Amino acid sequence: MLATIQHQNQTFEVDLSKPIDISIPLTNTDENPIAWYIEKPVIEPVVFGDWIGKVSEGKSSTNFNNIFFNPHGHGTHTECLGHITREFYSVNQSLKQFFFLAELISVVPERQGEDLVITLDNISTALDLTLKLGIPREAIIIRTIPNLKPKKQLKYSNTNPPYLNEDAARFIRESGIKHLLIDLPSVDKEHDEGKLLAHKAFWNVKDVNNLNADARLDCTITEMIFVPNEVKDGSYLLNLQMAPFENDASPSKPILYKI
């Protein structure tokens, strides 16, 4: 299923029959990744008296489950600047377009004391050729190395995962990139005294209590993705799919198509 795309004075083809799913599905098993000190998701049938919403129990014609989860801590999710502001902003209202030109890069975080940090040099070096050619990119997808399959089941709480430093996040913003996707539970350090420097730099939020006029309301951060090793660095068409929750964040399903 080939599609010809015309976008920003460029024409390219993608094969819509070959999607590359970089999301981590949400499950109620110990295989589910977890961050931010919470328990695993709960997916269980509704119970009314002796009626159970589960066909295999023999008392229902349908499976009828409740799901309890946290979008920030339980898997791939997309968030807007409402994640850090006093005033409520919904990611469902912020994200109005769903296809973007994206650049996938792989980086090795640098050791800084006890931390592993994705630096400005990591990002600028990986994007150097794209920037020199003047090729506009609306999204960046950051894959950290090493990239092992157990990353899809990690328990991140109190492990001090790698993070993006403030200068790198600012560089991404100043490059005109509106959508940042990363395979970590947060772009910021796990224990950072609430500074959230990378979030603020990317969204250009200067005061969380009184939002500045030039804050980036239409930009998103997607965390806890997983990009398989066989997917090569380079340019892709990104379809950023998201559940329509009126919340600062929502579970999401980013899909790539090779250009």
PyMOL commands that set and color helices and strands:
alter all, ss='L'
color gray80, all
select helices_A, chain A and resi 55-57+81-83+91-94+120-132+149-153+166-174+197-203
alter helices_A, ss='H'
color red, helices_A
select strands_A, chain A and resi 2-7+10-15+20-21+42-45+47-48+51-52+65-68+77-79+99-107+110-112+115-118+139-144+163-164+179-182+220-223+234-242+249-258
alter strands_A, ss='S'
color yellow, strands_A
deselect
rebuild
show_as cartoon
